């Protein structure tokens, strides 16, 4: 009893000694576990904001985390003082597998800068092969529409088909080719990716994030993450070896080829981050983010449009007017389709794909809003609190395209629209995702009438899982050719 009391008093002394933002008093070892409901961490954090303000501190186990909410505060982290919060924060379940390598999950700033600069230039100018990114997306949209036609108006789960299309676009970019929709390797990759993200966002994943040292040795669903990531790393390693055997330095076909060429050029540079470990990890991280972000958003999009048939009807009308039914949509069409553009933006805002944001870390000891925050402190910029900030959106908690339309029905931008963050460390594929969402979603609506066996008023569009990501409940629908 005496030892427990001493531990409790010393912990409280340590907690009070630091001049961190206010927050609930943590317990020794457990931290604020009791205030963060398993499987409901997003709502738990937003409830704490009501008591402690826009910026507060919680303890994940014995580790302090600064939670930042609201548009102005989050923008300060991402943009106004972006360099102070530029390091990647801890995500233990991914850190265990990636071991600080790759572009997305490294806290090594020099590594991040080298890899990001290279990846941005490679994907932006995409002088790989003879086809643009838009060509690849249009090709996959045509294939996806053909697959939906094969269903012959039967009830199907659209997620399966959409995931194949999203996966193939990234396949094409990083490995140089797409796969047949029934290819076993493609299906395995999709299964591993979906399992990893859904488990990471579940209560099991949240428990691991709070107590990684203990949970590592405890059986449970969180162990599936490590199995899936190991299989995915092996898959990427195999594909890299395939590229090596057929590499033509004068004609790079994809991201992997470009990285291999860069590795050869920098092999005598001892400070170079272009080596095989970073190639494999970076490729998987780009692949991972590209597949899950697009497939989840598109799957959620169709469910929301089924829920709001009046919105769907207006999109149909605008597509028929601007594009017609005989050609594939192209990204330039978006400028002439303000309502459709507003709907896609509103879907992204409403579904709130990454509600907690991806954690950041302070790069030095800083003073923030009168508080002292040490270097390497984890920070959660809560994107959910921005996308549903009532000071930024007229209809913050409901789906309404008017959030992105002016009084004349024209599309209006909103600086608080940051579904994939903003600033120097914004999602690498943010522009790719926007292009995919427009071309693929418009292609589907252009070619089909969407029907649900459940009346619109009975469709549930609340997330099935909400944690690291928000995932829609499984549903079935029919695609009736127009």
N, C-alpha and C positions, 0 to 999 in steps of 0.2 A: 504494500500500500504506500509506504514511504517513498519507494523508488518511483512509483507512478506519479505521485504528487510532485516530486522533484522534476521529473521529465516534463510534466504539464506546466509547471511554473517557468522552467527554463525555456520552453517552447514559446510561451506567451511573452516572455521577456524579449526573446529574439524577434518575434513577430512585431512587437511594439517598437523595438529599437529602430527598425528600418522605417524610413519615411515614405512608405508606399501609399498609394491611394487606399481609401477605406474599403472595408469589405467584411463579410461574416467572420467571426472568430474561428480559426481552424483548430481541429483536434490533432494531437501528436500522431504522426504517421498517417492518419486517415485524411488529414487536411479538411477540406469542405465536402467530403464524400456525402455526408448526410443532407446537404443542401442541393446536391446535384443528382436528381433522380435518374436511375439507370434507364437508358433508352429515351430519355427526355431532356437531354442536357441543354438543348437550345432554349426551350421554354424556361428551364430552370435559371439560366443565365439572364434571360430577359426579365424574369420576375425580380431577380436581385437588383437589376438596374433601377427598378421602381423605388427601392429602399436606399441604395447607395450612390445613385447618380450615374451619369454617362460613363464615367471611368472609375473602375473599382478593381479590387484584388481578390482573387480566389486562390486556394491552394489545391493543386492536383497532387494528392499525397503530401509530401513535404516540399513540393516545388511551387513557388509563387508564380502566378500568371496574371498579367494585367489585361483586363477585359475592356475594350474600347467600343462604345456604341454611339449611334447617331451620325448623320452625314458629316457635320463639321468636324467632329472628333476623329472619325475614321479617315477623312480626307487629310487631316493633319498628319496621321501616321503614314499614309500612302504617298502623299505629294508634298505638302508644305514642309514637313520634316522627314521626308522619305529616307534620307541617308542615315538618320539616327535609328531607323527601324528596318533597315534593308536586309539584315541577315535572316535566313530561313529558321523558323522556330522548330521545336521538337515535335515530331509525330512518331512516337516510339515504335509502333508496329511496322512502319516503313523504314525508319532509320536502322532497325535491326537487320533488315535485308539489304538495303542500299549502302550501308556503312559509309555514308557521307560522300558517295560518288554520284556522278551524273549531274544534270543541269538543274533539276527541279528540287531535289531534296538535300542539296549540299549547303552547309553553313560556312564553307570555305569561300570567302569572297573573291579571291583571285581566280579560283577554279570556276566559280559562277560567272564571272565577267568574261573569261576566255570562251567558255562553252556557249554562253548566251549570245555573245557577239557573233560567233561563227554560225550558230543555229539560226539566228534572225536573218543574217545575210543570205544563208543558203536557202531558207524557205521563202524569203521575200523575192529574191530575183529568180529563184528556181530555174536557173539555166541547166536543169538536169533533164536530159532527154529533149524531146521536141514538143512536149505538151504542157500546157499551163495547168495550174491548180484547178481553175474553173473547168477546163476540159475534163479533168478527171472526175470532178464532182458531177458534172452533167452526164457523163458516161454511167456513173453509178446510179444516178437518179433514174435513168432509162431502164437499167437492169432491175431496180427495185420496183418500179411500176410494172414491169413484165412479171415479176414474181407475184405481186398482188393480183394481177389478172389471172394467174394460174389457180388462185384460190377459188375461183368461180363462185364468188359471193357467199362462201361458207364462213362460219364464225372462226376467227383466228386471233391469236395474241400478237398484236403488231410489233411488240418489243423484239421478238425473235428475228423478224425480217429487217427491222431498222438497224439492229445491232450489226447484222451482217454487212449492210451497206456502209455504215460508219467505219467498221473495221476495215473494209476493203479500200476505202479512201486513204486511210493511214497506211495500209499495206502498200499501196501504190506509191505513196510519197517516200516512205522510209526504205522499202525493199524493192521497189521498181515494178511490181506487178500486183494484180488483184487475184483473188481466188474464187473458184466456183462456190456458189452458196451452200452446196452440200459437202464441200471439202471438210474432211474430218479435222484437219489441223486448224482451219478457220473456226470451226465450232468449238474446239477445245480452248482456243485462245479467248473467245468470247465468254465461255463459261468461267474460265479462271479470272478474267477481269471483273465480271459481274459479281462473282462470289467474293472477291477481295474487297471491292468497294462496299457491298451491302453488309458484309460482316464488320468491316472497319467502322461503319456508321451505326451499327447496332449496339445494344447494351454491352455485349461482350467486348466490342472494340473500344467502347468508352471506358470500361473497367481496365483494359490493358493500358490505355493512355494514362490512367491515374496511377496504376501500380504495376509498371512494366516488369520490374525485377522479380516480383512475386508471381504475377500472372504468366510469365514465361514458362514456369514449371507446373502450372495448373492446367489440367485438361479442360477443354471447352471449345466452342466454335471459333474463338480467336485463333486457335492453332491452324485453322484452315488457311488463314492469310499467308502463313509462312510456306505452306505446301504449294499454294497457288503461285506466289511470287517466285519460288524456286523453279517451278515448271516454266514460268514465263521467261525467266532469265536464261534457262537452258534453250528455250525456243529461239530467243534472240541470238544467242551465241551460235546456234546452228545456222541461222540465216546470214549472220555476218561471215561465217566461213564459206557459205555458198557464194556470197558476193566477192570474196577474196579471189576465188578460183576463176571468176569470169571478169575481173576488174579491167577496164580500159581507162587509163588515167586521162586520156584525151576526150573521153565521152562518158562522164559520170551520169548514172541513171537515176540516182536517188540519194537520200540523206546519208545512208551507210557508205556508198561509194565516195561521196564528198568527204566524209570523216576519214576514211581510209587514206585518201590522197593527202589530206592534211596531216595525218599521222606520219606519213613517209617524209613530208617536207620538214617536219619539226622533230625528227627522231634524234637529232644531235643537240636539241635544246633541253637541258636538264630541268628547266622550269615549266616545260610544256605540259598542259593538261590533256593533250591529244594522245591517248593511249587506249588500249583495248578495254580496260575496265570502265573508263568513262564512256567509251563508245557504246558498250552493251547497256550500261545503266541509263545513259541519256536517251538512247533509242527506245528502251522500254518505257521510260517516263513520258516521253512525247507520245508514244503509242497509247499508253494507258489513258492519259488526259484527253487525247483526241477522240478515242472511242467512247469513253464513258460520258464525257460532257455532251457530245452530240446526240448519242443514242438515247440518253435519259431525257434530254430536252425535247427531242422529237416525239418520243413515246408519250411524254406528258402533254405535248402540244395537241396531239390527236384526241386525248381524253378531254382536255379543256374545250376543244371545238365541238365535241359531242355534247358536252354539258351546255354549251351556248350556241344552239343552232342558228340563232339570228345573226350572230357574229360570223359564223361559217358561211351563211348565205351571202353576206356582204363581201366576204373575201372571194367567193365564187364569182360574183358579179364583176368585181374589179379585175380578176384574172381574165375573164372572158373578154372584157373591154380592152385591156392592154396587151395581152399575150395571145389570146385565142386558145384553141385546143390542138393546134397542129405543129407547134414548135416547142422546143425545150426552153424553159425559163433561163434567162441570163441575169447576171448581177446588176446590169444597167437598168433592168426593168424596175428595180426597187424605187428608183427616183420618181417614177410615174405612178407608184402604187402606195400612196400615203396611208391608207387604211390598213392594208396588209402589213406594211412596215410597222405600223403602230401595234397591230395585233401580235406580231412576233416579239417586239420589244416588251409588250405587256406580259406575254407568256413567260419570258425569261425573268422579268421582275417578280411576277406572282409566284412562280414555282420556287424561286429562291434556292437555286441549285446547290450552292455551297454556303449554307447559312452562317457558319462560324468563321468563314474565310480560312485561308491557309495560314497557320501561325507564323508570326515574325519574331525576331529577336532584336534587342537593342545592340547596336554595334559599338557603343561606348557608354560610360556612365553619363546619364543625362538628368536634367531637371525638366520635368514635364508637368505643367499646370500646378506648380508649387511643390510637387513631390519629387523625391530622389529615386531614380530607377537605375539600378546597377547594370553594367554591361552584361550581355548574354541572358537577360530576363525575357521570358516568353511573353508574347503579346497576342491576344486574340482580337483582330479587327472584325467585329460582328457585321458581316455584309447584310444579314437579315434586317438589322436595325436601320440600315441605310435604304434598302430597297422598299421598306415599309415605313419610312420616316414621314409622318403626317405634315411636316413642314416642307416637304419636297414633292409629295404626290397628293393630288386631290382625293383619290380613292385608295388609300394605302393598304387596306386589308381586304379588298375585293378585286376580282378580275374585271377590269374595265379599260378598254383601249383608249378612252378619253384621257387617260394619264399621259398619252403621247400624241394628242391631237389638239390643235388650236381651235378657236371659234369658227374658223373657215374650213375645218376638216382637213387641214394640212398637217403633215407630221412635224412635231416639235421635239427638239432634243431636250434632255434633262441630265444635268451634270451628276445627279445622284444615281443614274443608271450605270452601276458598276458590278454586274453579275459575276464577272471573273476578275474582280479587283481593278486597280488602276496604278499608275505610277511606273517606276523603273522595273518593278518585278511583276508587272501584269502578266497574266497567262500568255505563254509564248504563242499559242495558236488562236488567240482571241479573234483575229480577223478571219482566220480559216473557219472557225465555228460559225461566225456570222454569215459567211458565204454559204456554208453547208445548210444552215437552217433555212435560209431563204430559198435556195434552189430546190432542195429536196422536199420541203413542206409544200411549196407552191406546185411542184410537179405532182405530188400526191393529190392535192385538192383539184388541180387542173383536170386530172384524169378520172377521178372517182367521186361518187356521192358516198359520204361516210354515214354508216348506220350503226346504232347500238341496240342490243336486245333489251336494254334497260332504259326506261324513260329518262330524259335529261334531268328532271328534278330529283331522281333517285341515284344519279351517279355521284360517287364520292371522290372528290378531287383533293382531299387532304393527303399528305404523304403517308406511305406505308411505313417507311423508316425515315427518321430525321436525326442526323448527327453530323458526321463529316460531310455528308451529302443528303439531299432530299430525294426520295425515290417514290414514284407513283405506285399505287396498288395495281396488281395484275388485273387486266380486263380483256374482254373479247369484243370484236366488232366485225363488220362486213365492209368490203370494198366493192361497190357497185359501179361498173364502168359507165361513164357518161356518154 
